[in-house]
Amino acid sequence: MPTVTMLMLATARADDGILVAGMTTEPNPVTGLGWVRLVRENGRVRMKDVATPDGRIPRPFDVVELSLLQPRPIPPRTEDWVADFERVPPRIIRHLEGERRSRFLREHCDTAPRQVLERQQRSLCVIRTGSLEGSFRQEPGSAFLRARLRFRIGTRTYRGSLPRGGFAVYDPGWLALGKSWLPEDGGWIEFDRGILRARHGIEEIYLVVALSRCDQRRFEPVIVGVHTVP
C-alpha cells in the first residue's frame, strides 16, 4: 500500500501523542472501509509530520493522498501504518462537506463497535449515538478545558472509568465549542442531546472512538472525533 487516498476522521492530541486516523478506499467487511492510524518509524507523530508542503494541517473530512511504508499492527492497535512523512508529505485533494459528509457518516457507522469498546480486538470505530450526555469543565485561572461524553448504543450505556463519568474527548472542534460555551473565567456545564439540539441545532452526533494507551498493559477508549449533523 505505497500511496493511498484517505478521508481524515480524526486529527487530535491524545494522551499518547498526536492521533491522526481515517478511512481509506480499501473495503472492510466490518467497518465498510479500512481504517489507518498514521505512525512514525520512531517516536510519536507530530503536527509538522502531517503538514502539507504549504503548511496546512489536514482536518477531519479532508481527502488526503499520502504514502505508507508498512503496516505495524500491535494489538489492539491493528490499524497502525508507518507513513513516509519525509519523502512524500501529505497532499490535500478536496474536502467533504454538506450532504456528502452527512451521507458518509450515516453509511460508515461501525457494525461491531463492541470489538473496540469492550473486547479491544481493534482500536478505531465510528459510532452513531442514541442518548448522549456530557460536560465541559475549566478551572478558574486555567487554560486547560476538560470535555467528557457518555453515550448509549442500542441498549448499552457507555460511561467510561473516569471519576466524573464519561470518556475524555480530544477533538479540537468539540473543545473549541466548549471554550465558547463556558464563561471567560471558566466554569462547568453539563448537557444532554436536548440541550445540544436547542442551543446549537445539532440533530445527529457521530463519535470516532480510539483506544489510547494508559500504561504498558492497559488501553482506554477516548473520543478523538465528534462529528455533528448539521
N, C-alpha and C positions, 0 to 999 in steps of 0.2 A: 504494500500500500504506500508507494512513494509520494504521490500527490493526491490529495483528497479535497473535496468540497464539503465544508461543514457549516451547519447552521448553529451559531453560538446560542446557547441557552443559559449559560452562567459565566460570569466574569466577576469573581468576588474574592475578598480577603477572608480566608478561613483560618482556623487555629493552626493548621499545618502549612501555611503559606498561601500563595495566590492559587485559586482554583479556577481553571479555565476548561470548560467542557461544553460539548454539543453533540449533535447527531450528524452522521454522515449519510451518504446516499446508499450505503450498504444495507440490504434488508435484514431484519431480525425477526424471528417468529414470535418473540415475547414483547419486545419494545417497538416493533414496527420498523424502526431504523436503528442502525448500530450506534452506540454511544462511544465517544472518545473523550478521555481526560488527558490533557497535554502535560507531559512531564519532561524534565531535562535529563541528560545523561548523568549529570552530577549536580546536586544541590536543588534548591527549590526554584520553581518558576517565578520570575519577576515580571513586573508590569512592562519593563522595557523589552523583555523577550518577545512579548506578543504584539508589540507596536509595529505598525506598518512602516515602510520607508519614509513616509511623510509625517510620522509621529502620531498617527491616530491609534487609539486603543479600541479594538473590536468590542462592541457591546451586544447585549442579547438581541437576537434576530438579525444580526449581520450575517450574510452568507460569505464565508471566508475560504479562500484557497490557501492551503499550506502543505508543507512537506513533512511526512512522517518517516522515521528511520526503522523502528522495530517495535513490536508490542512488548510491554513489560507487565504482564498480569501477575500481581502479587495479591492473592485473595485477602480480603474480599474485593480489592480494587482490580477487578478483572478487565476494566475498560482502559487502563493506562497505556499510552503510547509515547515513546520518546520522539520528540519533534526536532526537526532540523531548523532551529531558530536563526542560527548564524548565517548559513549559506543561502537559505531561502526564507526570507521573512514573510509573515502572513500578508495576504492581499485581500482587501475587502472588495467583493464583486458587486453586491447590492444589499439592500435592506428590506426585510419582510415587514409589512405593516398592514393596517386595516383588516379587511376580511380575510386576506391570505394568512395573516398572522393568527387570527382567531381560528380559522379552519385548521391550521396546522396543530394548534394546541388541542382542539377537540378530537382530531384524528390520531394523535400520537400519545394519548394517555397510556400509562403502563397497565398491562393486563394482569400483572402479578407483582404488585408493589410490596407484598409481604416478603418476597425474596430479598428486598433491600431493608425494609423497616423492621423485620423480625428475624428472619433466618440469616441475613447478611451473607447471601450467596453471591451477590454483586453489589455495586455501590452507588448506582445512579438511577433515578427514575423521575418521571413527570407524573404528577397525580392531580386529579380534579377533586377539590374538597367538597364535602357536604356542608355540615355546620363547621364553623370556624370561630375561634376566639383568640385574642392576643393582647399584647401590651407593648407600649413604648415607655422607657424609663431613662431619665437622665438626672443624675445627682446635681444639685446646685453647685455651680462653680466648676463643673467637669465638662469637658468637650466630648466625652465618651457616651454614646447612646446605646442602650441595650434594647433589642427587639426580640420578642418571643411569640410563637404561634403554636397553638394546639388545634387539632382538626379531627374530623370524622371521615372515614371512608367506609361506605356501607354501614354495618352495624358496629364497627370498631372505632373507638376514640383513641387517638394517639396523643399523649400528654408529655412525653419525654421524661427525663430524670432530673431536670433542674429543680432547685428548691421552690421556685415560684411557679413552676409548671410551664410547659411549653418547650419547644425546640428553639435553639438560638438561630437567629436569622442574620445572614451576612450579605444579602442582596443590597447593593448600593442605592438603587432606586427606592426600595422599601425603607431604608434607613433615612433617605432624604425626605420621604413622606412624613416619617415620624418627627424629624427635625422641624419641619414646617408646621406640624400639628401642635407640638409642645410649646409652652411659653418660652421666651428667650432665656429665662433664668433656670430652665429645667423643670422637671415635674414627672408625673406618672399618669398615663392614660391607659384605660382598658377598653376594649371594644369587641363587638361581635359582627356577624355578617350584616345584620340590620343597620348597625351604626355606619359601617363602611358604605352600604348602599345609599343611606340617607345623606351622608356627608360628602361622599366622593363619587357617587353614581356607579359604584362597582357592582356588576351583576355576576360575574364568574371569576373564580380565583384558581389558578393552577400553580402548583409548587414544584420546584426542582429540588429534590432531596438527595443529599450526598452523605456518604459515610466519612467521618473525619476521625483521624486517629487521636485517641485520648492518652494512651500510653503504648508500651510495646505490644500489648496483647488485646487491648480493647478499642473498639470503634463506636462512635455515637452518631446517630443521624443529625444532620444540621440542614438548614434550608438555605440554599445558595441562589435560588431564583424565585421571585414572586411575580407572576405574570397575570395581569388582570384583563378582563373584557368588560367594558371598553377600556 
